[in-house]
Amino acid sequence: MLISVPNKIQDGDGFYISYNDHDHAIYGSDTTALVVGQMDRFYILTGDHRAAYDQLIEQGLEACLTYYQANPALVHKYSDPLKTD
């Protein structure tokens, strides 16, 4: 029997941070996703970035996006491309 293990979530205003430490077969490692809207966009970084996002989440989505953009070497191949509009 398979058991679903939920991701660890931090809620923001119009977005959330989702940490996944159990789908290594799919992602190859732990991942932290900045999820925008109702799962409209997934900006995924390889590794555990909860501590950094925890410091930024109250500042809003733009602060979290700035952190994401500051770590291009860690952007996961399954991450959505950044929207520029």
Secondary structure, 3 states (H helix, E strand, C coil): CCCCCCCEEEECCCEEEEEECCCHHHHCCCEEEEEECCCCEEEEEECCCHHHHHHHHHHCHHHHHHHHHCCHHHECCCCCCCCCC
